[in-house]
Amino acid sequence: MSGQKKDVYLVIGGSGFVGRHIVEQLIAREDVVSVFDIVQRHHDVPFYSGDITDQSQVEDALRRSGTTCIIHTASPTAGAKDPSIYHKVNVEGTKAVIAAAVAAGVPKLVYTSSAGVVFDGNDVINLDERAPYPEKPFDAYNESKALGEALILEASGKGGLLTVALRPAGIFGPGDRQMMVGLYQAYQRGQTHFQVGDNNNLFDYTYVGNLARAHLIAADKLVPSEHDAADWQSDTVTLTDKE
Ligand code: NAD
């Protein structure tokens, strides 16, 4: 990054678990950062209240904040009562984020995808980013994450935009409102005496601080001048606990 102008960041979904850690790491390295979200949970950075399904709200925040790099980590949480919310936010909302980025001339977009985009309920071992999306998605949430990710990757190199998608599996760490809560509720219900599979199942969990750092590294790597724009390939990165 030496000699390069520093980016101005907008963390979409920055009030959430992962988004919050990304914001904190950007602040720690003295970057300029704002948050765009439907709820405000933190008050130490400029906040833009809005819904990503409304392109004009995203575009307005991008222009007002002078954003040069979007980190889009917004999504409804798993287990929604009405699964249509996933398509609305993760597919239509992501489409609106891309359109807003192109309209506002933002050159960089980092997307939090999910390892679930290549999971159909059957074991998958040693997959990498070349694996195709499954014909039958696991559920509405994972289907919407895959469609959103595909939009992000297709957008790379078009309209002056470079994109990257990260695929975390389970995420743990301070501020988690899903994983540990779910495990604790299962414990409280006494649901502790069961085994999944033959007890050799593997699943990758990523510490939220490492995932936040991966977003910053990915953003830093999206440098058009280092690549021939015509040859630029969008990228997907699958995170495992070994990285
Ligand atoms: P989270 O619910 O804590 O944060 C998501 C944020 O997005 C929230 O602040 C929410 O208000 C915001 N948001 C939701 N809909 C929005 C909309 N329409 N417009 C603007 N903001 C909106 O979730 P998280 O655990 O921090 O997840 C972050 C990302 O990581 C998501 O994209 C999720 O799909 C992905 N992911 C999470 C996990 C996990 O285990 N938590 C695993 C794999 C992938």
Residues whose N, C-alpha, C, O or C-beta is under 5 A from the ligand:
A	BS01	NAD	G13 S15 G16 F17 V18 G19 F36 D37 I38 V39 G50 D51 I52 T53 T73 A74 S75 P76 T77 V89 T112 S113 S114 P168 A169 G170 I171
